[in-house]
């Protein structure tokens, strides 16, 4: 099937995935951090207090994701997605009208759980389940919503804060999210359900089996893969969370550093599409062991960067792995563990990813308080990704021998 024919015949499903990933932006770090200064000023918080609140809310959302992610195995995207989007809109309204600092952890929990957690989880599980032969392309196209949100929403809302109070913008976000609900309902009028998938449309994993979540946790492959799940979420989140500190330590203006973000987004989007095509052609087993090596090199370059040209190179290398991370891991869980229990299996990975995004800012902030700047931390971060790649290579190459042969 040609690319044009693929897009035409699957437009409703692909657009649903992209809309969900775009809407998840309102619970992502890159969006919430836009309001960090206003939140700290309004609630009289220090940087450390705000960081602890953010990490506490995010950690709680990771814990709940372990249970809630299983719901994607039981309910239609049409139903579950609508409920989660309404919840995300309510979380935005809670942030807009909350007058108490003591309730901020709850506000962050609601945003992170419904946005970064469930909305993105529903999107990638749906793409991995609905598509088999074209799973990579579907994940890449749907994940374009992440890139679009990252590229546009911070600029739009930073500009909008010059026109109105920051709380009003959370109301605008809630209205936008609610407008997505009827659109998604219309797109998925003939949606397939997890329970009614034909046997021929359900892909098995290692050993020709459909793995349950418990079986996955008892198999060594998961533990070989876990560091590569935690790493990008923890350290990429930490880099964006500590961007002001990074600019100050390097002697760059914050505006100059932020000006590199569109380059990062463009390269990440390009590699997301390239990886989607490559995994349909070569499979995840051949690609997984190597896709985090650019992260290792990127953090090493950033640690030594003296000027913005070197920083641009570092951002480019980071973006290569971040783009691949948008498609490869989601396809990996489906290919190695099967699709029947994919929601439950993927919920563990999503919870680990959310947990990583809580750990990264907290650890990096504590080290900064102890006099270890974030650039000084980057050497150890680089070693983490080298180690994670080695574990991926050993675990995935060993487990790939038990995968069913393609028809």
C-alpha positions as CSV (number, residue, x, y, z in Angstrom):
1,X,0.0,0.0,0.0
2,X,1.3,3.4,-0.9
3,X,1.8,6.1,1.7
4,X,-1.1,8.1,0.3
5,X,-3.4,5.1,0.3
6,X,-2.4,4.3,3.8
7,X,-3.2,7.8,5.0
8,X,-6.5,7.9,3.2
9,X,-7.7,4.5,4.5
10,X,-6.6,5.1,8.1
11,X,-7.1,8.9,8.4
12,X,-9.7,8.7,11.2
13,X,-7.5,6.5,13.4
14,X,-4.3,8.4,12.7
15,X,-5.9,11.8,13.3
16,X,-7.3,10.5,16.6
17,X,-3.9,9.5,17.7
18,X,-2.4,12.8,16.8
19,X,-5.1,14.8,18.5
20,X,-4.6,12.8,21.7
21,X,-0.9,13.2,21.7
22,X,-1.3,17.0,21.0
23,X,-3.8,17.3,23.8
24,X,-1.5,15.5,26.2
25,X,0.7,18.6,26.0
26,X,-1.3,20.4,28.7
27,X,0.0,17.9,31.2
28,X,3.6,17.8,30.0
29,X,6.6,19.4,31.7
30,X,7.3,21.7,28.7
31,X,3.9,23.3,29.0
32,X,3.5,23.4,32.8
33,X,7.0,25.0,33.2
34,X,5.9,27.9,31.1
35,X,3.9,29.0,34.1
36,X,6.5,28.2,36.7
37,X,7.4,31.8,37.5
38,X,3.8,32.9,37.9
39,X,2.9,29.9,40.0
40,X,5.9,30.4,42.4
41,X,5.1,34.2,42.6
42,X,1.3,33.6,43.2
43,X,1.9,31.0,45.9
44,X,5.1,32.4,47.4
45,X,7.2,29.3,46.6
46,X,10.9,28.9,46.3
47,X,12.5,27.0,43.5
48,X,13.1,24.1,45.8
49,X,9.5,24.0,47.1
50,X,8.1,24.2,43.6
51,X,10.4,21.3,42.5
52,X,9.3,19.1,45.4
53,X,5.6,19.8,44.7
54,X,6.1,19.0,41.0
55,X,8.0,15.8,41.8
56,X,5.4,14.7,44.4
57,X,2.5,15.2,42.1
58,X,4.3,13.4,39.2
59,X,5.3,10.5,41.4
60,X,1.7,10.0,42.5
61,X,0.5,10.0,38.9
62,X,3.1,7.3,38.1
63,X,1.8,5.1,40.9
64,X,-1.9,5.4,39.8
65,X,-0.9,4.7,36.1
66,X,0.1,1.2,37.1
67,X,-3.6,0.5,37.8
68,X,-5.4,2.8,35.4
69,X,-3.4,1.9,32.3
70,X,-5.1,-1.5,32.2
71,X,-8.3,0.2,31.3
72,X,-7.2,0.5,27.7
73,X,-7.5,-3.3,27.4
74,X,-11.2,-3.1,28.5
75,X,-12.7,0.0,27.0
76,X,-12.9,1.6,23.6
77,X,-10.7,4.6,22.9
78,X,-13.9,6.4,22.0
79,X,-15.2,6.0,25.6
80,X,-12.1,6.0,27.7
81,X,-10.5,8.8,25.7
82,X,-13.5,11.1,26.2
83,X,-13.5,10.5,29.9
84,X,-9.8,11.2,30.3
85,X,-10.0,14.4,28.1
86,X,-12.9,15.7,30.3
87,X,-10.7,14.9,33.3
88,X,-7.7,16.8,31.8
89,X,-10.0,19.8,31.2
90,X,-11.1,19.7,34.8
91,X,-7.5,19.5,35.9
92,X,-6.8,22.7,33.9
93,X,-9.8,24.4,35.5
94,X,-8.5,23.3,38.9
95,X,-5.2,25.0,38.2
96,X,-7.0,28.1,37.1
97,X,-9.2,28.5,40.2
98,X,-7.1,26.9,43.0
99,X,-6.3,29.6,45.6
100,X,-4.3,27.4,48.0
101,X,-0.6,26.3,47.8
102,X,-1.5,23.2,49.8
103,X,-3.6,22.0,46.9
104,X,-0.8,22.4,44.3
105,X,0.4,18.8,44.6
106,X,-3.1,17.7,43.8
107,X,-3.3,20.0,40.8
108,X,0.0,18.7,39.4
109,X,-1.1,15.1,40.0
110,X,-4.3,15.7,38.0
111,X,-2.5,17.4,35.1
112,X,0.3,14.8,35.0
113,X,-2.0,11.8,35.4
114,X,-4.6,12.8,32.8
115,X,-2.2,14.6,30.4
116,X,1.3,13.1,30.3
117,X,0.0,9.7,31.7
118,X,-3.4,8.6,30.4
119,X,-3.9,10.7,27.3
120,X,-0.6,9.8,25.7
121,X,-0.9,6.2,26.9
122,X,-4.3,5.8,25.2
123,X,-2.9,7.2,22.0
124,X,0.2,5.0,21.7
125,X,-1.6,1.8,22.8
126,X,-4.3,2.4,20.2
127,X,-1.8,2.8,17.4
128,X,0.2,-0.2,18.5
129,X,-2.9,-2.4,18.7
130,X,-4.8,-1.1,15.6
131,X,-1.8,-1.5,13.3
132,X,0.6,-4.4,12.8
133,X,2.4,-4.3,9.5
134,X,2.4,-0.5,9.5
135,X,2.8,0.0,13.3
136,X,5.9,2.1,12.9
137,X,4.3,4.5,10.5
138,X,1.2,4.8,12.6
139,X,3.1,5.5,15.8
140,X,5.3,8.1,14.0
141,X,2.3,10.0,12.5
142,X,0.3,9.9,15.8
143,X,3.3,11.0,17.8
144,X,3.5,14.1,15.6
145,X,1.1,15.6,18.0
146,X,3.8,15.6,20.7
147,X,6.1,17.5,18.4
148,X,3.4,20.0,17.3
149,X,2.5,20.8,20.9
150,X,6.1,21.1,22.0
151,X,6.9,23.5,19.1
152,X,3.8,25.8,19.2
153,X,2.1,25.8,22.6
154,X,5.0,27.3,24.8
155,X,5.4,30.2,22.3
156,X,1.7,30.8,22.0
157,X,1.1,30.8,25.8
158,X,4.2,32.8,26.7
159,X,2.9,35.5,24.2
160,X,-0.6,35.2,25.6
161,X,0.6,35.9,29.1
162,X,1.6,39.4,28.0
163,X,-2.1,40.0,27.2
164,X,-4.0,38.3,30.1
165,X,-3.5,36.7,33.5
166,X,-1.9,33.3,33.6
167,X,-5.0,31.7,35.2
168,X,-7.2,32.7,32.3
169,X,-4.9,30.7,30.0
170,X,-5.6,27.5,31.9
171,X,-9.3,28.2,31.2
172,X,-8.5,28.6,27.5
173,X,-6.6,25.2,27.7
174,X,-9.6,23.5,29.2
175,X,-12.0,24.8,26.5
176,X,-9.6,23.6,23.8
177,X,-9.4,20.1,25.4
178,X,-13.2,19.9,25.6
179,X,-13.5,20.8,21.9
180,X,-11.5,17.7,21.1
181,X,-14.1,15.4,22.7
182,X,-16.9,15.7,20.0
183,X,-14.2,15.6,17.3
184,X,-12.8,12.4,18.5
185,X,-16.2,10.9,18.9
186,X,-16.9,11.7,15.3
187,X,-13.6,10.2,14.0
188,X,-14.2,6.9,15.9
189,X,-17.7,6.2,14.9
190,X,-16.6,2.7,13.7
191,X,-13.8,2.1,16.1
192,X,-12.6,-1.4,16.8
193,X,-12.8,-2.5,20.5
194,X,-10.1,-4.5,22.4
195,X,-12.7,-7.3,23.0
196,X,-13.9,-7.6,19.4
197,X,-10.6,-7.7,17.5
198,X,-10.5,-10.7,15.2
199,X,-7.9,-13.3,16.1
200,X,-6.0,-12.6,12.9
201,X,-5.6,-9.0,13.9
202,X,-4.1,-9.8,17.2
203,X,-0.3,-10.1,17.1
204,X,1.5,-12.5,19.5
205,X,4.9,-11.9,21.1
206,X,7.8,-14.0,22.2
207,X,7.2,-17.7,21.9
208,X,4.0,-17.1,20.0
209,X,2.3,-16.1,23.2
210,X,0.2,-13.2,24.5
211,X,2.1,-12.1,27.6
212,X,0.4,-10.8,30.7
213,X,1.8,-8.0,32.8
214,X,2.8,-10.4,35.6
215,X,4.6,-12.7,33.2
216,X,6.4,-9.7,31.7
217,X,7.6,-8.6,35.2
218,X,8.9,-12.1,35.9
219,X,10.9,-12.2,32.6
220,X,14.5,-10.8,32.6
221,X,13.9,-8.8,29.4
222,X,11.8,-6.2,31.1
223,X,14.6,-5.4,33.6
224,X,17.2,-5.1,30.9
225,X,14.9,-2.6,29.1
226,X,13.9,-0.6,32.2
227,X,17.0,1.7,32.4
228,X,16.3,2.8,28.8
229,X,12.7,3.6,29.8
230,X,13.7,5.7,32.8
231,X,16.6,7.5,31.3
232,X,15.2,9.7,28.5
233,X,12.2,10.8,30.6
234,X,14.4,11.6,33.7
235,X,17.3,13.4,32.0
236,X,15.6,15.1,29.1
237,X,12.9,16.4,31.5
238,X,15.7,17.5,33.8
239,X,17.4,19.4,31.0
240,X,14.3,21.4,30.2
241,X,13.4,21.9,33.8
242,X,16.9,23.3,34.5
243,X,17.1,25.4,31.3
244,X,17.5,28.7,33.1
245,X,20.3,27.3,35.3
246,X,22.0,25.8,32.3
247,X,22.0,29.1,30.4
248,X,23.4,30.9,33.5
249,X,26.2,28.4,34.0
250,X,27.2,28.5,30.3
251,X,27.0,32.3,30.1
252,X,24.2,32.2,27.5
253,X,21.1,34.3,27.5
254,X,17.9,32.3,28.2
255,X,16.4,33.6,25.0
256,X,19.3,32.3,22.9
257,X,19.0,28.9,24.4
258,X,15.3,28.7,23.9
259,X,15.8,29.8,20.3
260,X,17.4,26.3,19.7
261,X,14.3,24.5,20.7
262,X,12.6,24.7,17.3
263,X,15.7,23.0,15.8
264,X,15.4,20.3,18.4
265,X,11.7,19.8,17.6
266,X,12.4,19.6,13.8
267,X,15.1,17.0,14.1
268,X,13.1,15.0,16.6
269,X,10.1,15.0,14.3
270,X,12.3,14.0,11.3
271,X,13.8,11.0,13.2
272,X,10.4,10.0,14.6
273,X,9.2,9.6,11.0
274,X,12.4,7.9,9.8
275,X,12.3,5.5,12.7
276,X,8.7,4.7,12.0
277,X,9.6,3.7,8.5
278,X,12.7,1.8,9.6
279,X,11.0,-0.3,12.2
280,X,8.3,-1.5,9.8
281,X,11.2,-2.6,7.5
282,X,13.7,-4.0,10.0
283,X,11.7,-4.6,13.2
284,X,12.4,-3.3,16.7
285,X,15.0,-5.9,17.6
286,X,17.6,-4.5,15.2
287,X,17.0,-0.9,16.2
288,X,16.4,-0.8,19.9
289,X,20.0,-1.5,21.1
290,X,21.4,1.6,19.4
291,X,18.8,4.3,19.5
292,X,20.0,5.9,22.8
293,X,23.6,6.2,21.8
294,X,23.0,9.7,20.3
295,X,21.7,10.7,23.8
296,X,25.0,9.6,25.3
297,X,27.0,11.6,22.8
298,X,24.6,14.6,22.9
299,X,24.9,15.0,26.7
300,X,28.7,14.7,26.4
301,X,28.7,17.5,23.8
302,X,26.4,19.7,25.9
303,X,28.6,19.3,28.9
304,X,31.6,20.6,27.0
305,X,29.8,23.2,24.9
306,X,31.2,26.7,25.1
307,X,29.1,28.4,22.5
308,X,25.6,28.1,21.1
309,X,26.9,26.3,17.9
310,X,28.1,23.4,20.0
311,X,24.9,23.5,22.0
312,X,22.9,23.3,18.7
313,X,25.0,20.1,17.9
314,X,24.2,18.7,21.3
315,X,20.5,19.4,20.9
316,X,20.5,17.8,17.5
317,X,22.0,14.6,18.9
318,X,19.5,14.5,21.7
319,X,16.7,15.1,19.3
320,X,17.7,12.1,17.2
321,X,17.1,9.7,20.1
322,X,14.0,11.6,21.4
323,X,12.4,11.2,17.9
324,X,13.2,7.5,17.9
325,X,11.9,7.2,21.4
326,X,8.5,8.4,20.1
327,X,8.0,5.2,18.1
328,X,10.4,2.5,18.9
329,X,9.5,1.6,22.6
330,X,5.8,1.5,21.9
331,X,6.3,-0.9,19.0
332,X,8.7,-2.9,21.1
333,X,6.1,-3.8,23.8
334,X,3.6,-4.9,21.1
335,X,6.2,-6.9,19.1
336,X,7.8,-8.7,22.1
337,X,4.8,-9.2,24.4
338,X,1.8,-9.3,22.0
339,X,-1.2,-7.0,21.8
340,X,-3.9,-8.8,23.8
341,X,-2.8,-7.4,27.1
342,X,-0.9,-4.4,25.7
343,X,-2.7,-1.8,27.8
344,X,-1.6,-3.4,31.0
345,X,1.9,-4.0,29.8
346,X,2.3,-0.5,28.4
347,X,0.9,1.0,31.6
348,X,4.0,-0.3,33.5
349,X,6.3,1.4,30.9
350,X,4.2,4.6,31.1
351,X,4.4,4.6,34.9
352,X,8.2,4.1,34.7
353,X,8.4,7.0,32.2
354,X,6.3,9.3,34.4
355,X,8.3,8.3,37.5
356,X,11.5,9.2,35.6
357,X,10.1,12.6,34.8
358,X,9.7,13.1,38.5
359,X,13.1,11.8,39.5
360,X,15.1,13.8,37.0
361,X,14.3,17.3,38.1
362,X,14.4,16.3,41.8
363,X,17.9,14.7,41.6
364,X,19.4,17.3,39.3
365,X,18.1,20.1,41.6
366,X,19.5,18.5,44.7
367,X,22.9,18.1,43.1
368,X,22.8,21.7,41.9
369,X,22.1,22.8,45.5
370,X,25.2,20.8,46.5
371,X,27.3,22.7,44.1
372,X,27.3,20.2,41.2
373,X,26.1,22.2,38.2
374,X,23.9,20.5,35.6
375,X,26.6,20.6,32.9
376,X,28.9,18.8,35.4
377,X,26.2,16.1,35.8
378,X,26.0,15.4,32.1
379,X,29.1,13.2,32.0
380,X,27.4,10.7,34.4
381,X,24.2,11.0,32.4
382,X,26.1,10.1,29.3
383,X,27.5,7.0,31.0
384,X,23.9,6.0,32.0
385,X,22.9,5.9,28.3
386,X,25.9,3.9,27.3
387,X,25.1,1.4,30.1
388,X,21.4,1.3,29.0
389,X,22.3,0.6,25.4
390,X,24.5,-2.3,26.5
391,X,21.7,-3.8,28.5
392,X,19.3,-3.3,25.6
393,X,21.7,-5.0,23.2
394,X,22.1,-8.1,25.4
395,X,18.4,-8.4,26.5
396,X,16.8,-7.7,23.2
397,X,19.1,-9.7,21.0
398,X,18.7,-12.7,23.3
399,X,14.9,-12.4,23.5
400,X,14.5,-11.8,19.7
401,X,15.4,-15.4,19.0
402,X,12.0,-16.5,20.4
403,X,9.9,-14.1,18.3
404,X,7.5,-15.7,15.9
405,X,8.6,-15.6,12.3
406,X,6.7,-13.0,10.2
407,X,4.0,-14.4,8.0
